[in-house]
Amino acid sequence: MLFEHDASNLQRNNNILLIDFNGVAINALAINPKDLPDKILTKEIGKHLVLNMILNVKKQFRSHKVVICCDSHSWRKSVYPYYKFKRKDILNNLKVDWKLIHEIIGEMYTDIKDYFPWMQIKIEGCEADDIIGTIARYYRDIGEEIIIISKDKDFQQLQTYGCKQYNYATRKWLHCEDPEQFLADQIMAGDQADGVPNILSADNCLADGIRQTTLRKAKYDYYKELSLDTSTIYHKYWNRNKLMIDLSQTPKDLRLQIVDEFNLQYNNPKKSRVFDYMYQNSMINLIEFSGDF
């Protein structure tokens, strides 16, 4: 069960923000660019919008640690060729300059690494989902509250580890009453946006425009029994969806790289050079807040 509520009354203790960077950046630059002057996007304005969004969240939660979680080419594509096969078409419907947006995001990876005191993790083969999922799972007992900054509903499964999720777009919490049941339901239903059909349907059905076999909620227990029967095709389809959706399925070698990188950066904090960055990039409106980053 999913419900949202206002986050203004949060008791602010030591916490770590895990920021779904590509999601935050795309929301600021393409989906909801309400602060874009005259609707004209430039690299300078784009970087300002993204940094301002992250700063607002950091100040709201008074966080002492920020982890910028970055996307790379996903390992999922190598094991399931239909993964996110329509993502480009979905994004192109927004009618924005994606070349410019990707340039902004790419440059900001370097900017954040060189100038900002935040941790930044980018692992070849990993999406931000893998990084966030691994940190939430491995560091639940670190003694600091973990808050995921993302509007992606899939992260609700991670609340089984005691972390929280804040939707920066609605400015509300995403709270899941039963994360394990949520995950089971997601595996059952698949994820059309990511090209993953339900457990009754073949791998290629979404890509080839074939209608999925309808799932009926009243028969979920029956479907679950089918998926456990190794003699059925539905067992294969359940495992396919679990591999794509369950964030505990990130390959071990990638999880170890994430853990190593997190430990390295957590134990060796960077010196802030934010003022230099703001001055060099003429970010007059943000320069007075350099110490807040």
C-alpha positions in Angstrom: 0.0 0.0 0.0 1.4 3.4 -1.0 0.6 6.7 0.6 2.3 10.1 0.6 2.5 12.8 3.3 4.1 16.1 4.0 7.8 16.0 5.0 7.9 19.3 6.8 7.9 17.8 10.2 10.9 15.5 9.8 13.1 15.3 12.8 16.5 16.0 11.4 19.2 13.8 12.7 22.5 12.7 11.1 21.5 11.3 7.7 22.9 10.3 4.4 21.2 11.4 1.2 21.3 9.0 -1.7 20.5 11.1 -4.7 19.2 9.5 -8.0 21.2 12.1 -9.9 20.0 11.4 -13.5 16.4 11.4 -12.3 16.8 14.7 -10.4 18.7 16.3 -13.3 16.2 15.2 -15.9 13.3 16.4 -13.8 14.9 19.8 -13.3 15.9 20.2 -17.0 13.2 18.5 -19.0 10.1 17.3 -17.1 9.5 20.2 -14.7 11.8 23.2 -15.6 9.5 25.7 -13.9 12.4 27.9 -13.0 13.8 28.1 -16.5 13.8 31.8 -17.6 12.1 32.4 -20.9 12.2 28.6 -21.4 15.7 28.9 -22.9 18.0 26.2 -21.6 21.8 26.8 -21.6 24.5 24.8 -19.9 25.0 27.5 -17.3 21.3 27.8 -16.5 20.9 24.0 -16.5 23.7 23.4 -14.0 22.3 26.2 -11.8 18.8 24.5 -11.8 20.2 21.1 -10.9 22.5 22.4 -8.2 19.7 24.5 -6.7 17.5 21.5 -6.5 20.1 19.4 -4.7 21.0 22.3 -2.4 17.3 22.7 -1.4 17.0 19.1 -0.5 20.3 19.1 1.4 19.3 22.1 3.5 15.8 20.7 4.1 17.3 17.6 5.7 20.4 19.3 7.1 22.4 16.3 5.8 26.1 16.0 6.5 26.6 13.4 3.7 25.4 13.5 0.2 26.0 10.6 -2.3 25.5 11.5 -5.9 24.5 8.1 -7.5 25.1 8.1 -11.3 23.9 6.0 -14.1 26.2 4.0 -16.5 25.4 1.4 -19.1 23.3 -1.3 -17.3 24.3 -4.9 -16.9 20.6 -5.7 -17.3 20.8 -5.0 -21.0 23.4 -7.8 -21.5 21.1 -10.4 -19.9 17.8 -9.2 -21.2 18.1 -7.4 -24.6 14.6 -5.9 -24.3 15.4 -3.9 -21.2 14.4 -0.3 -21.6 14.0 -0.8 -25.4 11.5 2.1 -25.6 13.1 4.5 -23.2 14.5 6.8 -25.9 11.0 7.0 -27.6 9.4 7.9 -24.2 12.0 10.6 -23.5 11.8 12.0 -27.1 8.1 12.6 -26.6 9.1 15.4 -24.2 10.4 17.5 -27.1 13.5 18.8 -25.4 17.1 19.2 -26.5 18.4 15.8 -25.2 21.9 16.4 -26.6 22.3 19.5 -24.5 20.8 17.8 -21.4 23.1 14.9 -21.7 26.1 17.2 -22.1 25.0 19.1 -19.0 24.7 15.9 -17.0 28.0 14.6 -18.3 29.9 17.8 -17.4 28.3 17.9 -14.0 29.7 14.4 -13.2 33.2 16.0 -13.6 32.2 19.3 -11.9 30.9 17.5 -8.8 33.9 15.2 -8.6 36.4 18.1 -8.8 34.7 20.9 -6.8 32.0 19.6 -4.5 32.4 17.9 -1.1 29.8 15.3 -2.0 30.5 11.6 -2.5 29.9 10.6 -6.1 29.7 7.0 -7.3 29.6 5.9 -10.9 30.4 2.3 -11.7 30.6 0.9 -15.2 27.7 -1.5 -15.7 25.6 0.0 -12.9 22.6 2.2 -12.9 21.9 4.5 -10.0 19.4 1.9 -8.9 22.2 -0.6 -8.2 24.2 1.9 -6.3 21.3 3.1 -4.1 20.1 -0.5 -3.6 23.5 -1.7 -2.5 24.2 1.1 -0.1 20.7 0.8 1.4 21.2 -2.9 1.9 24.8 -3.0 3.1 24.8 0.1 5.3 21.5 -0.1 7.1 23.4 -0.5 10.4 25.8 2.4 9.8 24.1 4.4 12.6 22.9 7.1 10.2 19.5 7.4 8.6 19.5 6.7 4.9 17.2 8.8 2.8 16.7 8.1 -0.9 16.0 11.2 -3.0 14.0 9.9 -6.0 10.5 9.7 -7.4 11.1 6.2 -8.8 8.5 4.0 -7.1 10.8 0.9 -7.5 12.9 2.1 -4.5 10.0 1.4 -2.2 11.3 -2.2 -2.0 14.4 -0.9 -0.2 12.3 0.2 2.8 12.6 -3.3 4.0 16.1 -2.2 5.1 14.8 0.7 7.2 15.6 3.5 4.8 13.2 6.3 3.7 12.3 7.8 0.3 11.5 11.4 -0.5 9.9 12.4 -3.8 11.6 15.7 -4.7 9.0 16.4 -7.4 5.9 16.2 -5.0 7.9 17.2 -1.9 6.4 14.3 -0.1 7.5 11.0 1.4 6.9 7.7 -0.4 6.0 5.2 2.3 5.4 1.6 1.7 3.5 -0.4 4.3 4.8 -3.8 3.1 8.0 -3.6 1.0 8.3 -7.3 0.6 4.7 -7.6 -0.8 5.3 -4.5 -3.0 8.4 -6.2 -4.5 6.5 -9.5 -5.1 3.6 -7.5 -6.8 6.2 -5.6 -9.0 7.8 -8.9 -10.1 4.4 -10.3 -10.9 3.3 -7.3 -12.9 6.6 -6.5 -14.6 7.5 -2.9 -15.6 6.3 -1.8 -19.0 8.3 1.4 -18.9 11.5 -0.8 -18.6 10.3 -3.3 -21.2 9.6 -6.0 -18.7 6.3 -7.9 -19.2 4.3 -9.6 -16.5 5.1 -13.2 -15.5 2.5 -14.7 -17.8 4.0 -13.1 -21.0 7.0 -13.8 -23.2 10.1 -11.7 -23.3 9.4 -10.2 -26.7 5.7 -9.3 -26.3 6.1 -5.6 -25.5 8.8 -5.1 -28.1 6.8 -6.8 -30.8 3.5 -5.2 -29.8 1.9 -8.5 -28.6 -0.8 -8.0 -26.0 0.3 -9.4 -22.6 -1.7 -12.2 -20.9 -3.9 -10.4 -18.4 -3.0 -10.7 -14.7 -6.0 -11.0 -12.3 -5.3 -9.9 -8.8 -7.8 -12.4 -7.5 -5.5 -15.2 -8.9 -2.2 -13.8 -7.6 -1.7 -16.7 -5.2 -2.3 -19.1 -8.1 0.2 -17.3 -10.3 2.8 -17.4 -7.5 2.3 -21.2 -7.2 2.8 -21.5 -11.0 6.0 -19.4 -10.8 7.4 -21.8 -8.1 6.9 -24.8 -10.3 10.2 -25.3 -12.1 8.5 -27.3 -14.8 6.5 -24.3 -16.1 7.5 -21.4 -18.3 6.2 -19.1 -15.6 9.0 -20.0 -13.4 11.4 -18.7 -16.0 9.4 -15.5 -16.4 9.3 -15.0 -12.7 13.1 -15.3 -12.5 13.4 -12.9 -15.5 11.4 -10.3 -13.7 13.1 -10.8 -10.4 16.5 -10.3 -12.0 15.3 -7.1 -13.7 13.3 -5.6 -10.7 14.7 -6.9 -7.4 17.6 -4.6 -6.5 19.3 -7.3 -4.5 20.1 -9.1 -7.8 22.9 -6.7 -8.7 25.8 -8.9 -9.6 28.2 -9.6 -6.8 31.3 -8.1 -8.5 29.4 -4.8 -9.1 28.1 -4.7 -5.5 31.7 -5.1 -4.3 32.9 -2.3 -6.4 30.1 -0.1 -5.1 31.0 -1.0 -1.5 34.7 -0.4 -2.0 34.0 3.0 -3.6 31.6 4.0 -0.9 34.1 3.1 1.9 36.9 4.9 0.1 35.0 8.2 -0.2 33.2 8.0 3.1 36.5 7.6 5.0 38.3 10.2 2.8 36.0 13.2 2.5 36.9 15.8 -0.2 37.7 19.4 0.5 35.1 21.8 -0.8 36.0 24.0 -3.7 32.4 25.2 -4.3 33.2 28.9 -4.0 35.9 28.6 -6.8 33.4 26.8 -9.0 30.6 29.3 -8.5 33.0 32.2 -9.1 34.5 30.6 -12.3 31.0 29.9 -13.6 29.5 33.3 -12.7 26.8 31.7 -10.5 26.1 34.9 -8.7 22.8 33.7 -7.2 24.4 30.6 -5.7 27.8 32.0 -4.7 26.6 33.3 -1.3 25.4 29.7 -0.5 28.8 28.1 -1.3 29.2 27.0 2.4 25.9 25.2 2.4 26.9 22.7 -0.3 
